[in-house]
Amino acid sequence: MRGLAPLLSAVALATACTASATRWTPPPGFRPSPHFGEYVLETRLAPDARCVVDLAGDYDPALPDHVVFFALPNGNSIEWTAGCTMTPDLDWHYDIQHIAAQTRYLREFHDEGRNLVLVYLEADGKSWPAWRRKDDGRDALIPELLESAWPVRDDTVWTLTGHSGGGSLTFGYLNAVADIAPRVVRIAFLDSNYAFAAEENHGAKFARWLASDEDNVLAVLAYDDREITYNGKKVVSDTGGTYRATLERMVPAFEAEGLAFESSRDGDWIVMTAADGRADFRIHTNPENEILHTVMVGEMNGLVHAMTLRGGETGAALRRERVYSDFVQSAPYDF
């Protein structure tokens, strides 16, 4: 399997400094980005996946890594998902997620004593659900695919997240493992939990994982999408959408595993928490019957919310005010 991990041993990564130990030397293949002094690497992961790794310019090899795997939504490119300042000649997709800017905001204002390593994952064909259906056994390949994207040290931790169809990659990972790996400390579904299935033991695996470490956090963002329309037609089926996935499938499955939810309201949000607030489900009631699918991610700071959530309290209000505006890059990535 190709990727960065086979190129670097954990020892090489931990000692990737000059003799003076005053300037970090990026790993092989990385190049300076023109945006915010970062280093980026585009590579291929087997089978059939494109990967971009983004490191902060002040990456410190002496610190442990927190690797955030962001699986792309259906039909989107890494360039679109990273985002940039809009100009009249650019496709509108550049202005809907801004995962690069949200990551920079997290690095600046939510330092956890770890290097925040961002890994974009794009399936060939731009659909993780379709990637998983290509042939039998695809789910079993996902743990190795993740491990190949960035070297795993003993103190490395992971977040698994993604938007829309990107959530399918996380569920594929769940199907591939008997238990979620201890290095996974956070899982976040950004309107992307369509594929939750109690019959696949997803609820049981989440429950065991939440019980295994008091720092593990599961964040879910969804909205009432049952009646939304596009060009006069309903967007989701009578059984589909993340509203139903959350309230009709996830919550009952968790309750069947002994997790008791507390429910409250925060403006237009239904907030349901369990496991001392570490399982946090937020469902927008959508009183205006809008399409909020990407609004929750970009306009409402969805990634920042999911990454700063602690015990039922969010570190960034889910409101239509971009907290990361100062960190949006001036032009698209150019690989």
Residue pairs with C-beta under 8 A, 6 or more apart in sequence:
1 45
1 46
1 144
1 145
1 148
2 43
2 44
2 45
2 46
2 148
3 43
3 44
3 45
3 46
3 51
3 148
3 149
4 27
4 29
4 41
4 43
4 51
4 53
4 148
4 149
4 150
4 151
5 147
5 148
5 149
5 150
5 151
5 152
6 148
7 27
7 28
7 29
8 16
8 27
8 28
8 151
9 151
10 151
10 152
10 153
10 154
12 27
13 27
13 61
13 151
13 153
14 61
14 62
14 153
15 61
16 24
16 25
16 26
16 27
16 61
17 23
17 24
17 25
17 61
18 24
18 25
24 58
24 59
24 60
24 61
26 32
26 39
26 55
26 59
27 41
29 41
29 43
30 39
30 40
30 41
30 53
30 55
31 39
31 40
31 41
32 38
32 39
33 39
33 40
33 54
33 333
34 331
35 100
35 329
35 330
35 331
35 333
36 57
36 104
36 327
36 329
37 56
37 57
37 58
38 54
38 55
38 56
38 57
39 54
39 55
39 57
39 59
40 52
40 53
40 54
40 55
40 333
40 335
41 52
41 53
42 50
42 51
42 52
42 335
43 50
43 51
43 52
43 53
44 50
44 51
45 51
45 121
45 145
45 148
45 149
46 141
46 145
46 148
47 138
47 141
48 123
48 124
48 125
48 131
48 134
49 121
49 122
49 123
49 124
49 131
49 145
50 78
50 121
50 122
50 123
50 124
51 119
51 120
51 121
51 122
51 149
52 78
52 82
52 119
52 120
52 122
52 333
52 335
53 117
53 118
53 119
53 120
53 149
53 150
54 82
54 100
54 103
54 117
54 118
54 119
54 120
55 115
55 117
56 107
56 115
56 116
59 115
59 117
60 115
63 113
63 114
63 115
64 113
64 114
64 115
64 153
64 155
64 156
64 157
65 114
65 115
65 117
65 150
65 153
65 155
65 156
65 157
66 112
66 114
66 115
66 116
66 117
66 156
66 157
66 158
66 159
66 185
67 117
67 119
67 149
67 150
67 156
67 157
67 158
67 159
68 103
68 116
68 117
68 118
68 119
68 158
68 159
68 161
68 307
69 119
69 121
69 146
69 149
69 158
69 159
69 160
69 161
69 162
69 169
70 81
70 99
70 118
70 119
70 120
70 121
70 161
70 162
70 163
70 166
70 303
71 121
71 128
71 160
71 161
71 162
71 163
71 166
71 167
71 168
71 169
71 170
72 78
72 81
72 120
72 121
72 122
72 123
72 126
72 128
72 162
72 163
72 165
72 166
73 81
73 97
73 162
73 163
73 164
73 165
73 166
73 192
74 126
74 127
74 128
74 129
74 164
74 165
75 126
75 127
76 93
76 97
76 122
76 126
77 93
77 122
77 126
78 120
78 122
78 333
79 94
79 332
79 333
79 335
80 91
80 93
80 94
80 96
80 97
81 97
81 99
81 120
81 163
82 97
82 98
82 99
82 100
82 120
82 329
82 332
82 333
83 94
83 95
83 96
83 97
83 98
83 99
83 100
83 101
83 298
83 328
83 329
84 90
84 94
84 328
84 329
84 330
84 331
84 332
84 333
85 328
85 329
85 330
85 331
86 92
86 94
86 95
90 332
94 332
95 298
96 294
96 297
96 298
97 163
97 294
97 297
97 298
98 298
98 322
98 324
98 328
99 118
99 120
99 303
100 118
100 327
100 328
100 329
101 324
101 325
101 327
101 328
101 329
102 301
102 302
102 303
102 304
102 324
102 327
103 116
103 118
103 303
104 324
104 327
105 304
105 323
105 324
105 327
106 116
106 303
106 304
106 307
106 308
107 116
108 327
110 307
110 308
110 315
114 157
117 150
119 149
119 150
121 128
121 145
121 149
121 162
121 166
121 169
123 130
123 131
123 169
124 131
125 131
127 165
128 162
128 165
128 166
128 168
128 169
128 172
129 165
129 168
129 195
131 138
132 138
132 139
132 168
132 169
132 172
138 172
139 172
139 173
139 175
139 176
140 176
141 176
142 169
142 172
142 173
142 176
143 173
143 176
143 177
143 181
146 158
146 173
150 156
152 183
156 183
157 183
157 184
157 185
158 181
158 183
158 184
158 185
158 186
159 184
159 185
159 186
159 187
159 188
159 307
160 169
160 170
160 173
160 184
160 186
160 187
160 188
161 170
161 186
161 187
161 188
161 189
161 190
161 303
161 306
162 169
162 170
162 189
162 190
162 192
163 190
163 191
163 192
163 294
163 297
163 302
164 190
164 191
164 192
164 293
165 192
165 194
166 190
166 192
167 189
167 190
167 192
167 193
167 194
167 195
168 192
168 194
168 195
170 187
170 189
170 192
171 195
171 196
171 197
171 200
171 202
173 180
174 180
174 200
174 202
174 205
175 200
177 205
179 205
179 208
179 209
179 212
180 187
180 205
180 206
180 208
180 209
182 212
182 213
184 209
184 216
185 213
185 215
185 216
185 217
186 216
186 217
186 218
186 219
186 306
186 307
187 206
187 217
187 218
187 219
188 218
188 219
188 220
188 221
188 303
188 306
188 307
189 219
189 220
189 221
189 222
189 242
190 221
190 296
190 297
190 302
190 303
190 306
191 221
191 222
191 223
191 242
191 292
191 293
191 296
191 297
191 302
192 242
193 220
193 222
193 242
193 245
193 246
193 250
194 240
194 241
194 242
194 245
196 202
196 203
196 245
196 249
196 250
196 253
197 249
198 249
198 252
198 253
198 256
202 253
203 250
203 253
203 254
203 256
203 257
204 257
206 218
206 254
206 257
206 279
207 254
207 257
207 258
207 259
209 216
209 218
210 216
210 218
210 259
210 274
210 275
210 278
210 279
211 275
214 276
214 278
216 278
217 278
217 279
217 280
217 309
217 310
218 275
218 278
218 279
218 280
219 280
219 282
219 305
219 306
219 309
220 246
220 250
220 280
220 281
220 282
221 282
221 284
221 296
221 297
221 302
221 305
221 306
221 318
222 242
222 243
222 245
222 246
222 281
222 282
222 283
222 284
223 242
223 243
223 283
223 284
223 285
223 286
223 292
223 293
223 296
224 243
224 283
224 284
224 285
224 286
225 235
225 236
225 241
225 242
225 243
225 286
225 291
225 292
225 293
226 236
226 241
226 243
226 244
227 234
227 289
228 234
228 235
228 236
228 286
228 289
228 290
228 291
229 235
230 291
235 241
235 291
243 283
246 281
246 283
247 283
250 281
251 261
251 272
251 281
254 261
254 274
254 279
255 261
259 274
259 275
259 279
260 274
261 272
261 273
261 274
261 279
261 281
262 272
262 273
262 274
263 270
263 271
263 272
264 270
264 271
265 271
266 282
268 284
268 285
268 286
268 287
269 282
269 283
269 284
269 285
269 318
270 282
270 283
270 284
270 285
271 280
271 281
271 282
271 312
272 280
272 281
272 282
272 283
273 279
273 280
273 281
273 312
276 311
276 312
277 310
277 311
277 312
277 313
278 311
280 309
280 312
282 318
284 292
284 296
284 318
286 292
295 320
296 302
296 318
297 303
298 322
299 320
299 322
300 318
300 319
300 320
301 316
301 317
301 318
301 319
301 321
301 322
301 323
301 324
302 318
304 315
304 316
304 323
304 324
305 314
305 315
305 316
305 317
305 318
307 315
308 314
308 315
308 316
309 315
316 323
